[in-house]
Amino acid sequence: MAEGPPHAEAGPVRAAGLLGRVIDRGGYLFAAGIFLAMLILIQEVVLRYVFNSPTIWAHETTVFLSGIAFVYGGLFCAARDEHIRVVLIYDAVPPAIRRVFDIVISIVCALASAFFAYAAWLMVERAAFRPDGSIRLESSGSAWDPVYPGLLKIFLMLVMGVLTLQFLVLAWNHARGRR
C-alpha cells in the first residue's frame, strides 16, 4: 500500500507556537460537541418515532454545536498547517523558496482573516447590541427561540481574530526559520 507524505506526528506544527498548541487542545472540546450533537439526534429520533414526543430544541442545538465545530475547524487546520494548499508550484521549488512562500502565504492569510474578523464584527454589532448600546443577542425566532445565532456570530468573530493572530505567529516563526 502506498504511503502518503511523511508526517512526523499529529498535532500543531512547531511554527504555530504556544498558540497552536492551545488551539490543538481546544479541538477536543469541539470534537466532544460533535459527539454530543450525535447523541442529541439519536435521542430525538427515539423520542419522535418511538414515543411520538419530539423536542423543540434538538434541531437548533445540533446545528449550533456542529456550526461552532466547523468554525473552529478552520482555526484547528491552520494550527496544524493542514489547510488546503495548491502544491503544484510549492512542491517543485527548493526549501528556501518554500520558506518565502510560507511567510507570504501566512501574511496574506492573516490579512484575509483580519478582514473577515472585521466583517464578523459588523455582524456582531447587529446581532448582539440594540441601537441604544444595550446587549441583546439575536435569537432564532423559532418556538424555542434560543440565542444561538447571536452566539455563533460572536464565536465566528473571536475565532477570526485568533486565526489572524495564529497566521501572524506562523509568519513570524517561518521568517525566523523555525519549522
N, C-alpha and C positions, 0 to 999 in steps of 0.2 A: 504494500500500500504506500502511495506517495505521501510524503510528509509536507506540511506547509512550511512557511518561512520559520526560521528558528525564533523562538520566543523564550527568553530566559525564565520568566516566571509570570504568573498572573499578578496583576496589581498595577499601581500607577508607575509611569516611567520616572526615572530618577530626576529628570529635568523638571518634573511637576512640583518637586519640593514638598515641604510640610503640608501645604495647602492640598496638594494632590493626594497625599496620604489620608488627610481628613475627609476629603471628598470620597475617596475609595471606601473608607469605613462606613460613611453615610449610605452607601449603596445597599448595605444590608437592611437598613430601615425601610427603604423603598421596595426592596425585594419582598420584605415581610408584608408590605402594603398590598402588593400584587397577590400574595398568598391569601391575605385576609379578604381581598375582593373575590377571589375564587370561592372561599368558604361562604361568603355572603350570598353569592349567586347560587351555590348548591342549596343553601338554606331556603332561598327564595323559590327555587324550583319545587322543593319538597312542600313548602307552605302553600304554594299556588296550586300544584297539581295533585297533591295527596290530601291536603286538608282544606283546599278551596278557600284559603285565607291569606292572600298575598299582603305584603307590606307596602307602605307608601314611600319608604326610604331606601330600599335596596338598590334600585337602579341608579339613582343620583349618587349614592355613596360609592358604588363600584366605579362609576365614571370618574368621580373625583379622585379616588385612590389610584386608578390607572393613569389619569391625566397628570397628577403630580409625579408619578413614577416616570412617565415618558419625558416630562420636562427635565427632571433630574438626570435622566439618561444621557442627555446631551453633555451635561457637565461631567458626568462619570466617564463618558467616552473621551472627552478632552484630556482628563487627568491621566488616562491610560494610553493616550495617543493612539486610539483605535477608531478615530473618526474616518469618514470616507475621504480617500485621497486618490487622485488620478496619478498613478505611478509610472506612466509611460516614459516621462522625462526624468522624474525623480530617481527611479532605479537605474537609469542609464548614465548618471553623472557620478563623478568621484565623491567621496565622503566630504571633502572640503566645500564643494558646491552644494551638497545636501544640507550642510550646516547653514549656509547662507539661505537656502530655501526654507529651512526650518524657522529661522529668525524672521524672514519676510512673511511667511505664512502665519506665524504666531502674531505678528504685529497687525496684519490685515484682519485676522480673526478677532483680535482684541478690539480693533476699531469697529468692526461689524457688530460685535457683542455690545459695545458701548452704545451704538445707535439703537440696537434692539432694546437695551435696558431703558434708554430714554423714551422710546415708543411705549414700552410697558408702563413707564411712569405716567404717561399721558392717559393710559387706560386706567391705572390705579386712581388717578385723580377723580375720574368719573365714577369708578366702582367702589371707592372707599370713603369719599367725602361728600357731604352736602354742600350746596353753594355757600352756606354761612360758615363753612370750615369744620363743622362738627363731623364726627365719624359716623358713617352709616354704610355698612357693607352691602353691596349688591347681592340680591338673593335670586333664586331660580324662578320664582313666580309659580311654582307648582303647588299642589295641595300641601305638601310638607314644607316647602319654601326655605330650604337651607341657604346659608350664605356661601356656599361652595364657589359660585362664580367669582365673588369678590376675593375670597381666599386664594383661588387659583391664580388670579391676576397679580396679586401681591407676591405670591410664590414665584411666578414667572419673572417678575421684576427683580427679585432678590437673586434668583439663580442667574439671570443675565448679568447682574453686577458681579457676582462671584466668578462667572465664566470669563468676564473681561479681565478680572484680576488673575485668574489662572493662566490665560493666554499671555499676559504680561510677565508672569513668573516664568513661563516656558520660554518666551523670547529672551528674557534676561539670562536664564541658565544656558540656553543654546548659544547666546553670544559669548558667555564665559567659557564655553566649550564643555559644559557638564552634560554628559549623556546618560 
